Amino acid sequence: MKSPFYKKRFKDIASVDSVTIDQVPFLTNEDLLAGTERFLTCALDQISYIYCSSGSFHAPKIFYYSKNDLWRMADLTARFSRFEGVSPGDCVLLLLPMRMWVAGPVTMYGHVRAGASVIPLDVTSSFQTKESIINLMEPNIISSMPSLLLDLVNNRIAHEFKIIETTGEPLSDQNRKSIENALNGQVYDAYGLAECIVGVECTCHDGYHYWPDSVIVEIIDPRNTTPVADGEEGEIVVTNFINTTMPIIRYRTGDLGCKTRGFCKCGSDLPRVWVKGRIKSTVFLPGGVKITQGQIIKVLDLFPNLTHSYQLVISDQGIKTRLEFFIESNHPVAVAELEDAFSQLSADFMDLVESNLIILDFQVVDLGSLPRSPISNKIINTIVDNRRRV
């Protein structure tokens, strides 16, 4: 047992060789935030790559990789690419952060392993630069985050892609349709975290297929940590088989989802996992009323000109609660229509609005104007709760 963290964690287990996965304690975000160097199974002079998590919900976490770790990750993403239909001769425009967030470099190496050529454009270039590169190089595949693809769509980029890969952000049905219609290709979404690459969609786009030799996926009841049956919703827990330098065992992702085994309509017998949202993205309001990130996204989907890039600031105003939404768009949206749509989130929520206990405030801001992580370019703190705590 070379890792100081796991050595301490397993000190009361007589034989680590005989332990089963359900006997291993869960790993939490707080464990990683307390310092990841203690997870290492080797000396620092054997580390080849150091990357960070996206930093969109908290301080970035540091992750360490050997050369073999990185190439195993690249081989897994190459599987994803081939599963989608990427083949030698394809040209991939990579529009992802290429610096400290591992998603960009690993996606690049994965496509190369799949035999494609890659244009690593990064995310900081202007629309004019992106358009010029697309017209010059004529890629037939694009890999990016949904918000960045919607920026291309809203700027009316004139190009067709046979495969459109998305990752790093939630993807709604409405945004999927908008991207596919504008870029005339098929969207394949992938699911993963800095802690563990998980899975990718097939042609049926019904859940994320994952490979059991690369990851164990468990679903637990987040209240008591007991396992739930296949098909039932709970918290997604992952164990990463790829990174041996810094093992990630039974990590509680904070994501809600479910999983199933058996054949998919695409013909694959690989298991699948579905992601339903974030546990901590639920907003609790007076009277036991709550709203979820999923409900907010569904309302945003009603407005084609709006993105999923938003920030909700919650504050006290006397006995009332103010919900102030900042939503990115490069097109005008009628605030009155937003107020009407959001007030109907649910019957209980509508009662709070009509009784004037909830104040709704909306500001439509320019694309890219909300605070973003310098590592991943994702919105920092989608929900900011400034209410007084008793």
PyMOL commands that set and color helices and strands:
alter all, ss='L'
color gray80, all
select helices_A, chain A and resi 4-9+16-18+21-23+29-33+37-39+44-46+67-84+103-113+127-137+146-154+173-183+279-281+286-288+293-300+335-343+347-354
alter helices_A, ss='H'
color red, helices_A
select strands_A, chain A and resi 49-52+62-65+91-95+117-120+141-144+163-166+186-192+197-200+208-210+215-220+234-240+248-260+272-278+283-284+290-291+310-317+320-328+358-365+383-385
alter strands_A, ss='S'
color yellow, strands_A
deselect
rebuild
show_as cartoon
